[in-house]
Amino acid sequence: MEKSKKWRVANDPDTPSEALDELSDDQDWMIRSAVAKNRNTPKETLKKLAKDKEWSVRNNVAINPNTPVEILQELSDDEDTLVRTNLGKNPSAKMETVMKLADDDKVWGVRKNAIESGRV
């Protein structure tokens, strides 16, 4: 399948979960990133993508409201600032996760987004 078609399929909210799971193994990080933000991506696939080497893939897992709460908790320790910053906006994150982000001592933006989520 050519890249442009993979991109459309990965971004389509009506794409079957099996197809998204298959695309989650694509060599192109942009395709994996699109799969990570798709609300139809299976939870097991999101768990796998949360460990991706590309920060943008992990970032899209962090903002996906269907990501399991235990994965969101793990991502609150991510080395990438943007992953942690955007995680604070995820309405599915547990209060403990948001509180942890609000106490982030490395980056002001991480604390700011957690506090502005209105749940701290």
SULDAVEN-V859214 format. One record per run of one state. SS is the DSSP state (A for helix, B for strand, O for the rest). FROM is the first residue (numbers start at 1). TO is the last residue. If there is no record, write none. Layout:
# SULDAVEN-V859214
ss={SS,SS}
from={FROM,FROM}
to={TO,TO}
This chain:
# SULDAVEN-V859214
ss={O,A,O,A,O,A,O,A,O,A,O,A,O,A,O,A,O,A,O}
from={1,3,12,17,24,29,38,43,50,55,64,69,76,81,88,95,103,108,117}
to={2,11,16,23,28,37,42,49,54,63,68,75,80,87,94,102,107,116,120}
